[in-house]
Amino acid sequence: MKADEMLSMPVALPDGIDYDDYIIGTYTVTYPAGFAMPKLAPLLAVEQSTGTWVPVPGETAEVRRQHIAKVIGVYELPDHEYGLPQGLQERNWLIQIAFPFVNIGSQIPMMLTAVIGNISMAGQIKLVDVRFPKKYLAGFKGPKFGIDGVRKLLGVKKRPLLNNMIKPCTGYRLELGAELFKQAAMGGCDIIKDDELIADASFNSIIGRVKRYMQIEQEVYEKTGEHTLYTVNISDSVPKVFENASKAVECGANAIMINYVAVGLTVLQALAEDPKINVPILGHMDVSGAMYMSPYHGLSSHLILGKLPRLAGADIVVIPAPYGKAPVITEKFDAMARNLTFPLYNLKPAWPMASGGITPSMVPKVMQELGNDIVIGSGGGIHAHPHGPVAGGKAFRQAIDATMKGVLLEEYAKTHKELAASIQAWADPFKKGV
């Protein structure tokens, strides 16, 4: 076979392509033992690029040379060499497919369409990673503020940030929300966010909350010397989501929040790249479980909760923490955080926000796991503190201070009543049903 004929085939050696010209998708595949994956994988590559299930006249050799996706790796796990075990029902594979950058450009919708489009319905196939060439990332601005920018806004140089989500999640009126905001801010919360279940509600509007909460923010700052970012939830349909964001900023909002999986990554990107939206953006994780929870389908959590929202421009991304109520394993939690913070071409690092049933006693664990460049998120752990939300915030700040000083929480609690009450109340919260 001649070299130019090989170039039009949907297969290549890993060393036989120019990685600057391809986006690489890595997949785990579990198929019946009778399926010959080395022969099936090229059909998947064709399906996701130039062709379909039968040859079509327009799919010429010239078209294929420039635009066909190429399987660059098919690896069985375990790597059987001499025969298969008797009675084997399924075989597990790791597959890598290279997609021509020219087919996609620097955008998210067509990238996802290529790497996990139709094949997401082709059985037990899960996208576990995507490698982008430098020129793909060059088309994105990423987080506008990132870790250093948010620290500068708040004047917090080293310690982790504390976030509170106002509880109850929805149904409350402005007066109650304002009081809860004030107490959380007085307790030392660096960021206070709306719950993902309330946005521009008929009973509690975005504009009303922004105006009132930002008044309180200034009042608290004058008393404590500490600023608070209020991430107001602007999630909505298009184009109202953009109207919500613009109005919030015009009314003085110093941050915004968006349910980016529900609204769409491209909406997040448009907000992040809009020069008028000159405030940090917090991306919330709701709906993401529908994409990553299956071990056999969808795409991995470190993509939908890490690399992709950072690519789209989130400054802070809520991720599920294994220490609370979220069913996520530690290794996955770590992978999400790495995809948000490790070097990635030109993109600034974004804050991972550990969330989901977090109490002060869990602070040492999350700090040991991820370090200081994290946001620790708590809703009920602050608002349901036995002595109220102010004490709830203080308990978390005391837990953070103790951990930074290398002091055990139990020892620190002897001289810090708020922390002591929290430890006593939630020694093992999920066995107690809290």
N, C-alpha and C positions, 0 to 999 in steps of 0.2 A: 504494500500500500504506500502511495506517495505521501509526502509530508503535507501537501495542500489538502489532500483528502482527509488526513487525520485531523486537520484544523477544523473541518466541518462536522466532526463527530461530537456527540454529547459526552465525551469522556476525555480525560487528560491526566497526565501525571501531576502530582502536587508541585513538582518542580518545573512543570512544563507550561505554566501560565505566568503572566505578569500580574502580580498581586496589586499593583497600582491601578489596574483596569477592571478589577472584579470585586464584587461583594460576596463574601463566603458565608453560606449558611451551613450550620452543623446540626444534625438531627439524630435523635435516637429512634429506632424503628423496631417494632416487634411484629413479626408476621408468621403465619404458619410455616412449619418446617419445609414444606414442599415448594415454597416460593424461592426462586433463585434470585436473590437480591442483587448480585452483580449484574444481572441482565435486566432486572426491573428498574434499578436506580436510574439508568440513562433515560428510560421512558418518563420518569418523573421530571428529569431535567428538561426534556423536550416539551413536556406539558406546561412547564413554567417559563418557557421562553418562546421558541419560534413555531412550534407545531402543536399537534393534537393527537388523538388516538389512532388516526390513520394518516398516511402521507397525503399532503395537499400540494397542488401544482406550484403555488407561490413560494413554497419553502425550498428555495433553490440552494445549491451549494454555496453560492456567494452570500446569500442571506445568513445561512448557518455559520459560515466562517466568522462573520462579524457579530452575530447576535445570539447564537445558541448557548444555553447554559451547559456547563461541563461538570460531570461527576469527577472529582479529584481524589476521592477516597471512599472505600467501602470496607468496613472492618467489622468482623463478627466478634461478639463478646459472649462467651470465651472464644478464642481464636482456634476453632477446630481445623485440624490439618489432615488427619488420616481417618476418614470415616466419621459418621455421626452416631451419638449414643442411641442405642435401641429404644424405641418408643418416644423419641423426642417429638414434642408437639409444636413447639414454637422456637424460633431463632431470633436472637437479639443482635441488632446491628448499629453501628455508628457510621453515618454517611455525611460526606461533605460535598456540597454543590457550589460551584462558582458561577455567579450571575454577572454578565457584562454590565459594567457601570453605564455604558452608553444606552442600555435599554431603560434605565431608571432615572438617572440624574440625581441631583441633591434634593430629594424630597422623601417624605415618609410614606404617603399612601401607596405609591407604586413600588417602593421597596418592600413593604409588607405584602403587597399583592404578588410580587415575584417570589419572595422567599417562603411564604406560608399561605399562599392563596388557595388555589384548588386542592393542593396536596394536603391541606388541613382536613379535608374530607376523605382522604384516601386510606383510612384505617388508623392503626396505632403509630402515628408519626408525631413527634414533638420537636419543635425548634428549640434547641438548647443554647445556641449562641449565634451571633452574627459578627463577622469581622468586616469593618469598613475601611476602604482605602482612604488615604489622606485627602484626596480631592473630593470625596463624598462629604467628609466632615467640614471641609472648607466652605461648604454651602450653608452652614449653620452657625449661629452666633452663640447658642447655648445659654447658660444662666447669665443674666445681666449683672447680678450682684455676687452670687456664689458665697462661699464660706467667708472669705475675707471682707467682702462688701457688707454682708449682714452684720458681722462683728463690728465693723466701723460705724454703721448706723446706730447700733445699740451701745457702743463704747465698752464692749465686753471682749477682753483680749485673749483669755485662755480657757476659761471654764466652759463646760457644756451649757447650752441654753435650755431653759425650761419653758415648755409650752403647756397651756391649758386650753382644752376645748370646753366651751360653755355647755353645761348640762342643766336641765333636760335637753335632749337633742333637738326637739322642735316643739311647737305648741305654745311657747311662752310669749308674753308681750314685751314691748320695749322696756318698760319699767323694771321688770324682773331681770332681763338680760343686762341692763345697765348696772344694776346692783351687783350681780354676779361678776361682771367685768371688773368693777371697781375693787371688789374683794380679792379677786385673783391677781390683779395688778398690785395691790397693796401687799399681797403675800410674796411678791418677788417674781412673778411670771414674766419672762422676757417677751413671749409671744402669746397672744390669746386668739384663738381661732373660733369661727363658727363651726358647729358640727356640720358634717356633710349633708345632713338631712334638712337644713334650713338655708334658703337663699333669699330670693326676693319674694317673700311670702305675703299673702294678702293681709295677714294679721301682724306682720312685723317686717317692714320694708328695709331694703339695703340702705337707702339714703338716710332713713331715720336712725338706723343703728350706727352708721358711720359718723354722722354729725354728733350724736350723743356720746358715743364711746370715745371719740377723739377729744371731746371736751374733758372727759374723765381722765384720759391719758395724760393730758397736760396738767390737770390738777394733781394727779398722783406723782408725776415727775417733779413738780414743785415741792412736794413733801418728801420724796424719797431720793431724788436725784437719779432715778433709773427710768429710762424710756421703755415703752411697751409697743411692740408691733401688733396691730390688729389685722388679722387676715380675714377679710370679709369675703364670704362665699358668693361669687358672681356667676356661678354655674346657671346656664339657661340654654334655650334654643338659640340658633343663629338667626338673625343678627343681634338678638337681645343681649346675649352674653357680652358682646363688645360694648353695647350701650351701657350695661351694668358696670363694666370695668371703667369706662370713661367717666361716668357720673360719680362713681365712688372716689376716683382720684381727684376729680374736680371739687368734691366735697371735703377733701382732706384726708382720705384714706392713706395710711403709710405702708400698706401691704394689701395683697389680694390673695384669694384662694380659689382654686378651681378643681372640680371633680373631673380630672383630665381624661380618664378612661371612658367615662360616660359621655363627655362632651366631644372628645376627640383630641388626639395628639397635635393635629394641625391647628386646632383652635388655640391650644396652649402655645404653640410656636408663634402664631400670629400676635398673641398678646405680649409674649416675651420680646418680640422684635419691634413692637410698636414704641417709638420714642416717647409718646405721650403717656404710656403706662410706665412711669419711671419709679416704680416701687417693686420690692421683692414679690415673687409669686410662690405660693405654697401649693404643691400638687397633692391631691388626696387620692388614696389608693382604691376607693370603692369601685366595685365591678371587676377589679383585676383578678379576683379569685376564679371567675368564670373562664379566664384565659390560662391560668397556670396551675390550678389545683390538681388536675389529673396528671399522674406520672407518665401517661401514654399519649396525651393529646395537647394541643395548644402550643404555648411557648413558655419558657422558663421565667420564674419570678424575677430573676436578676435583669431580665430584658425589660419587662413591662413595668417594673418598679425601680429600675436602676438606669440602665444605659439609655433607654428611649425617652423617658421624661427629662433626663439631663440634656440629651440631644435637642429636645424641643424647647428647653429653656427654663425649666423649673429651678428655683433657687433652693427650695426645701421640698423633700418628698417624704410623705408618710409611708413607713414600711412596718409590717407586722413584726413584733418582737416575740421571741420564743419564751420569754420569762412571764408573760401575762396570759391572756385568754386566747391568743392566736395560735392556730395549729400549724406552726412552721418550725422546721428543724434549724438548729444553730448554723449549720454550714450554709444553708440557703440565705439566712439572715446576713451572714458575713459577706456572701457573694453580692447581695443587693447593695450593701454599703460600699464595697469595693468599686462596683460599677458607677456609683455616685461620686466617689472621692479620688480614685486613683488617676494618674495622668492619662489623658485621652486627647491627643493632638492639641488643638487650640482651645478646647472647652474648659471653662472654669469648673472646679469641683462644686458639687451641690451638697447641701446638708441632708444626711439621713435622719429621719425623725422616727425613733423607736416608739411604737404606740401599741395600745391594745391591752388594757387591764394592768397598767404599770403602777406600782406603788413604790414609796421611798426605799423599801428594803431591797428592791431590785436594781437600784442605781449602781451599786458597785459592780454588779454583773455586766451591765450594759457598757459601763465605762471601761471595764477590763477588756471587754470584747472589741470595742470600737475606738476607744480613746476619748479625747475631749472634744473633737470636732463633730459633735452630735447634738441633736435636739431631743430632749426627753419629754415625751408627750403623756399627759395624764388628764383625764376628765373626772371620773368618779373618785379617783385617788386624791383629788384636791377638793372637789365640792362636797364629798361625803365624809370628809375628815371629822372626827368627833367634836372638834372645837370650831368647825366652820372653814370656809375656803381660804381665809387669810392664813390661818394656821396650816391648812393643807399645802399652800404654796411655800410657806416657811419650812415645813417639814422636808419638802423636796430640796430646797436650797441648802438646808442643813446636811442632808444626805450627800449632796454634791460636794459641799465644803469638806465634809469628813473624808470622803473618798479621795479628794485631791490632796488632803493632808496625810493620807495613809492611816487614818484612824478607823477602827471598827465602828460600825453604826451603833452597836449596843453600848460601846464605851462613850461615844459622842452623845448618845441619848440621855446619859445620866445628867448632863447639864443643859439639855435642849428639850424642853417639854413637848414641843410640837412633834418632833421626831419620835420621841418616846411614845406619845399617844398613837401615832401612826403605826409604829411597829407592833404595839399591843393590839390595835384594831385589826390589822391585816397580816398577822403572822403567816397565815396560809389561806388567802382570801378565796381561792376557787374551790377548796374543800368546804368552806363555810357558805358558799353560794353568794358571796358579795359581788 
